[in-house]
């Protein structure tokens, strides 16, 4: 049993939020790999490298979210079935649109995660879990920056 100044119920509730987030982070990571592998067109080189930078950053995020749940003494999801069951981001199996539509997919997913994290920030503040609250705030800022980069690319190419 851990003794970090939080009730077990608080740790469990925060970890549940984190596991739902973990499912969406892993889905976004996987989707970013998909577009990295399947992008085509005149911007192939730049986008292939850009998507690589994004999936590498997302891998770190996935690991950090899972480890935050573990730091609270709870288990993290770790299977495709759990991610699919608890994730809320749409998948697009068998679909490989043009490069700009791929960017739009990723942007929508980052924005969905940002909205989710904003709610989770309020929830963890109400539970007085300031460690998770701070973690989520930092994570939200990372997603906001990634979304800005995706959005900027879309605007540049209109």
Phi, psi and omega in degrees: 000138179269155181226080184245014178088010176241144175294152179303319180300319178297315178300317180297316181293319178295318179296324177297317176299317181295322179292322175296317177298318179302318178300314180290322178298317180292322177297318178293319176303313181295318179295324178293322173299315181303312182289327176300315182288331191247002180295143177220170174113184187294341180257019185309305185302311181294317181288322178302316178290318179300313179296326177298314178300320181290316181290330176294320177294321179293326177299317178297318179298313179305312181298317181295320180295315179299318182289332176293318177299320179294325179296337177273003177087012182246161179278150177259148170301155179201017179234155178301320180300315179295317180297315180293322182291324187255345179285154181240357180283144179287147173253163181225062183297140177074007182245129177224087183284185178290172187301320181291324177292325176299315179298318179298320176304308183296320178299314178302319181291317177299316180295323177296318178294319178301315179297318178298314182295322178302317178295317181294328176297315178297318181296314182290330175294317179296331179273358182062030174264079187288335176296311178293323178302312179296317178304313182294322178298315177298319180295319178301318179297323177297316179292324177298320179292317179296321178295319178301317180296317177297313180300318180297322179294321178297317180293322181295331186257014178280000000 
